[in-house]
Each structure stands twice: as structure tokens, then as C-alpha cells.
Amino acid sequence: MLTERTGLPISLAISGANLHDSQALIPLVEAIQPIRSRRGPRRRRPGKLHGDKAYDHRFIRSYLRRRQITHRIARRGIESSTRLGRHRWVIERTVAWLGGFRRLHRRYERKGTHFAAFATIAAALICHRRLAK
């Protein structure tokens, strides 16, 4: 899942447990819809991306550079993940919001497409509730 700074889900995907996080990042970034703004053209990419050590790979860094996305990814063996704590709580909070939906707390569906549909509906409800305030 990719979220914006306040925790609203922007992109969501369901994958198997045996897929590494780094392999799922590029399809998530590609799935971001253009964002309409009041002035200027639509934004087609995020301004900055924060990630933990799971995303520290050369191909991810080069992909983000090609897309002109500023990245802040902790380096394996060099930096500690604690410096990303002030940004990490945003995604953890959003995952907790998704866990509040009973249908997503435990996976009752056999098909992954059904579970992905319920997760998308839950993300839409989270966005609606946050924006209706």
C-alpha cells in the first residue's frame, strides 16, 4: 500500500506472502492515478517516497530516479530504521484502519480478487471518512 502524508491510501495491491516487498513497489507506483490540482497540470507522480530497508535495492533507486521521484530509503547495514519512524507511523496507522474492517481482519475469501475488491472498498471508505470531516 502507498499512502500520502496524512495516511490516505493512494495505491493498494494484494500479493502472496512469498513475494518480496521490493518487487511489489514498482507496480504500486505505476498504479497511482493522476491527481487533479487547482492550478497547473495533473500530478502523475508523488513528490517523495519514504521506505524502509526492504526497499534498498539498486533497481528501485534507479527506477525512482528515472521517474524523478525523490526517495528516502534506509540503507542496509549502514543506517538504522529508527530515523524513518516519524514517517513510518503514517502507513502503520493506515494498516490499522484497514484492520478495523472485519472482512479484512481475517481473510474469509478464497479468491484473491474478492479480497482485493474488499480491500479497495475499505480504502475508499477510509478516504471518504477522512475527507468528509
CYANA upper distance limits for C-alpha pairs under 8 A (distance plus 0.5 A):
  1 MET  CA      9 PRO  CA      7.43
  1 MET  CA     10 ILE  CA      8.02
  1 MET  CA     11 SER  CA      6.10
  1 MET  CA     12 LEU  CA      4.97
  1 MET  CA     13 ALA  CA      6.86
  1 MET  CA     28 LEU  CA      7.74
  2 LEU  CA      9 PRO  CA      6.51
  2 LEU  CA     10 ILE  CA      6.04
  2 LEU  CA     11 SER  CA      5.55
  2 LEU  CA     12 LEU  CA      7.02
  2 LEU  CA     28 LEU  CA      7.54
  2 LEU  CA     29 VAL  CA      8.34
  2 LEU  CA     91 ILE  CA      8.27
  3 THR  CA      7 GLY  CA      5.86
  3 THR  CA      8 LEU  CA      5.83
  3 THR  CA      9 PRO  CA      4.81
  3 THR  CA     10 ILE  CA      5.56
  3 THR  CA     11 SER  CA      7.44
  3 THR  CA     90 VAL  CA      8.36
  3 THR  CA     91 ILE  CA      7.10
  3 THR  CA     94 THR  CA      8.40
  4 GLU  CA      8 LEU  CA      6.05
  4 GLU  CA      9 PRO  CA      7.09
  4 GLU  CA     10 ILE  CA      7.06
  5 ARG  CA     90 VAL  CA      7.54
  6 THR  CA     90 VAL  CA      7.28
  7 GLY  CA     90 VAL  CA      5.85
  7 GLY  CA     91 ILE  CA      6.84
  7 GLY  CA     93 ARG  CA      7.72
  7 GLY  CA     94 THR  CA      6.23
  8 LEU  CA     94 THR  CA      7.80
  8 LEU  CA    123 ALA  CA      8.48
  8 LEU  CA    126 ILE  CA      7.68
  8 LEU  CA    127 CYS  CA      6.35
  8 LEU  CA    130 ARG  CA      8.24
  9 PRO  CA     94 THR  CA      7.90
  9 PRO  CA    123 ALA  CA      6.65
  9 PRO  CA    126 ILE  CA      8.41
  9 PRO  CA    127 CYS  CA      7.65
 10 ILE  CA     32 ILE  CA      7.02
 11 SER  CA     28 LEU  CA      6.41
 11 SER  CA     29 VAL  CA      7.97
 11 SER  CA     31 ALA  CA      6.87
 11 SER  CA     32 ILE  CA      6.31
 12 LEU  CA     28 LEU  CA      7.34
 12 LEU  CA    119 ALA  CA      8.43
 12 LEU  CA    120 THR  CA      7.57
 13 ALA  CA     28 LEU  CA      7.43
 13 ALA  CA    116 ALA  CA      7.51
 14 ILE  CA    112 GLY  CA      7.89
 14 ILE  CA    116 ALA  CA      6.49
 15 SER  CA     19 LEU  CA      7.25
 15 SER  CA     24 ALA  CA      8.38
 19 LEU  CA     23 GLN  CA      7.44
 19 LEU  CA     24 ALA  CA      7.98
 20 HIS  CA     24 ALA  CA      7.48
 21 ASP  CA     25 LEU  CA      7.05
 21 ASP  CA     54 ALA  CA      6.89
 21 ASP  CA     55 TYR  CA      7.36
 22 SER  CA     26 ILE  CA      8.31
 22 SER  CA     54 ALA  CA      6.83
 22 SER  CA     55 TYR  CA      5.50
 22 SER  CA     56 ASP  CA      8.34
 22 SER  CA     57 HIS  CA      7.98
 22 SER  CA     60 ILE  CA      7.86
 24 ALA  CA     28 LEU  CA      7.00
 25 LEU  CA     29 VAL  CA      6.79
 25 LEU  CA     55 TYR  CA      8.50
 26 ILE  CA     30 GLU  CA      6.66
 26 ILE  CA     60 ILE  CA      8.02
 26 ILE  CA     63 TYR  CA      8.46
 27 PRO  CA     31 ALA  CA      6.57
 28 LEU  CA     32 ILE  CA      7.34
 29 VAL  CA     45 ARG  CA      8.24
 32 ILE  CA     44 ARG  CA      7.79
 32 ILE  CA     45 ARG  CA      7.74
 33 GLN  CA     44 ARG  CA      7.31
 34 PRO  CA     42 ARG  CA      6.26
 34 PRO  CA     43 ARG  CA      5.98
 34 PRO  CA     44 ARG  CA      5.14
 34 PRO  CA     45 ARG  CA      8.07
 35 ILE  CA     42 ARG  CA      5.88
 35 ILE  CA     43 ARG  CA      5.61
 35 ILE  CA     44 ARG  CA      7.05
 36 ARG  CA     41 PRO  CA      8.03
 36 ARG  CA     42 ARG  CA      5.37
 36 ARG  CA     43 ARG  CA      7.23
 37 SER  CA     41 PRO  CA      7.66
 37 SER  CA     42 ARG  CA      6.55
 37 SER  CA     43 ARG  CA      7.95
 45 ARG  CA     67 ARG  CA      8.15
 45 ARG  CA     69 ILE  CA      7.62
 46 PRO  CA     69 ILE  CA      7.01
 47 GLY  CA     69 ILE  CA      6.25
 47 GLY  CA     70 THR  CA      6.81
 48 LYS  CA     69 ILE  CA      6.21
 48 LYS  CA     70 THR  CA      5.12
 48 LYS  CA     71 HIS  CA      6.07
 48 LYS  CA     72 ARG  CA      8.05
 49 LEU  CA     69 ILE  CA      7.49
 49 LEU  CA     70 THR  CA      6.76
 49 LEU  CA     71 HIS  CA      5.24
 49 LEU  CA     72 ARG  CA      6.64
 49 LEU  CA     73 ILE  CA      8.41
 50 HIS  CA     71 HIS  CA      6.49
 50 HIS  CA     72 ARG  CA      5.30
 50 HIS  CA     73 ILE  CA      6.28
 50 HIS  CA     84 LEU  CA      8.15
 50 HIS  CA     87 HIS  CA      7.76
 51 GLY  CA     55 TYR  CA      6.65
 51 GLY  CA     71 HIS  CA      8.33
 51 GLY  CA     72 ARG  CA      6.86
 51 GLY  CA     73 ILE  CA      5.21
 51 GLY  CA     74 ALA  CA      7.27
 51 GLY  CA     84 LEU  CA      8.29
 52 ASP  CA     56 ASP  CA      7.93
 52 ASP  CA     73 ILE  CA      6.16
 52 ASP  CA     74 ALA  CA      5.83
 52 ASP  CA     81 SER  CA      6.85
 52 ASP  CA     84 LEU  CA      7.73
 53 LYS  CA     73 ILE  CA      7.12
 53 LYS  CA     74 ALA  CA      5.59
 53 LYS  CA     75 ARG  CA      6.34
 53 LYS  CA     76 ARG  CA      6.14
 53 LYS  CA     81 SER  CA      7.59
 55 TYR  CA     60 ILE  CA      7.51
 55 TYR  CA     73 ILE  CA      7.30
 56 ASP  CA     60 ILE  CA      7.77
 56 ASP  CA     61 ARG  CA      8.02
 56 ASP  CA     73 ILE  CA      6.80
 56 ASP  CA     74 ALA  CA      7.25
 56 ASP  CA     75 ARG  CA      6.31
 56 ASP  CA     76 ARG  CA      7.17
 57 HIS  CA     61 ARG  CA      6.95
 58 ARG  CA     62 SER  CA      6.66
 59 PHE  CA     63 TYR  CA      6.50
 60 ILE  CA     64 LEU  CA      6.66
 61 ARG  CA     65 ARG  CA      6.70
 61 ARG  CA     71 HIS  CA      8.06
 62 SER  CA     66 ARG  CA      6.66
 63 TYR  CA     67 ARG  CA      6.81
 64 LEU  CA     68 GLN  CA      6.55
 64 LEU  CA     69 ILE  CA      5.65
 64 LEU  CA     70 THR  CA      7.60
 64 LEU  CA     71 HIS  CA      7.52
 65 ARG  CA     69 ILE  CA      6.43
 65 ARG  CA     70 THR  CA      7.69
 74 ALA  CA     79 GLU  CA      6.36
 74 ALA  CA     80 SER  CA      7.44
 74 ALA  CA     81 SER  CA      6.74
 74 ALA  CA     84 LEU  CA      8.18
 75 ARG  CA     79 GLU  CA      5.99
 75 ARG  CA     80 SER  CA      8.39
 81 SER  CA     85 GLY  CA      7.57
 84 LEU  CA     88 ARG  CA      6.40
 85 GLY  CA     89 TRP  CA      6.81
 86 ARG  CA     90 VAL  CA      8.46
 87 HIS  CA     91 ILE  CA      8.31
 88 ARG  CA     92 GLU  CA      6.91
 89 TRP  CA     93 ARG  CA      6.42
 90 VAL  CA     94 THR  CA      6.90
 91 ILE  CA     95 VAL  CA      6.69
 92 GLU  CA     96 ALA  CA      6.72
 93 ARG  CA     97 TRP  CA      6.77
 94 THR  CA     98 LEU  CA      6.84
 95 VAL  CA     99 GLY  CA      6.67
 96 ALA  CA    100 GLY  CA      6.93
 97 TRP  CA    101 PHE  CA      7.95
 97 TRP  CA    126 ILE  CA      8.02
 98 LEU  CA    104 LEU  CA      7.37
 98 LEU  CA    105 HIS  CA      8.30
 98 LEU  CA    119 ALA  CA      8.06
 98 LEU  CA    122 ALA  CA      7.06
 98 LEU  CA    123 ALA  CA      7.70
 99 GLY  CA    104 LEU  CA      6.56
 99 GLY  CA    105 HIS  CA      5.53
100 GLY  CA    104 LEU  CA      8.22
100 GLY  CA    105 HIS  CA      7.33
101 PHE  CA    105 HIS  CA      6.71
101 PHE  CA    122 ALA  CA      7.64
102 ARG  CA    106 ARG  CA      7.56
103 ARG  CA    107 ARG  CA      7.33
103 ARG  CA    108 TYR  CA      7.60
103 ARG  CA    118 PHE  CA      7.92
104 LEU  CA    115 PHE  CA      8.10
104 LEU  CA    118 PHE  CA      7.85
104 LEU  CA    119 ALA  CA      7.33
107 ARG  CA    115 PHE  CA      7.71
109 GLU  CA    114 HIS  CA      6.91
109 GLU  CA    115 PHE  CA      6.57
110 ARG  CA    114 HIS  CA      8.32
111 LYS  CA    115 PHE  CA      7.24
112 GLY  CA    116 ALA  CA      6.56
113 THR  CA    117 ALA  CA      6.62
114 HIS  CA    118 PHE  CA      6.88
115 PHE  CA    119 ALA  CA      6.67
116 ALA  CA    120 THR  CA      6.60
117 ALA  CA    121 ILE  CA      6.74
118 PHE  CA    122 ALA  CA      6.64
119 ALA  CA    123 ALA  CA      6.67
120 THR  CA    124 ALA  CA      6.69
121 ILE  CA    125 LEU  CA      6.71
122 ALA  CA    126 ILE  CA      6.70
123 ALA  CA    127 CYS  CA      6.77
124 ALA  CA    128 HIS  CA      6.63
125 LEU  CA    129 ARG  CA      6.55
126 ILE  CA    130 ARG  CA      6.65
127 CYS  CA    131 LEU  CA      6.51
128 HIS  CA    132 ALA  CA      6.38
129 ARG  CA    133 LYS  CA      7.21
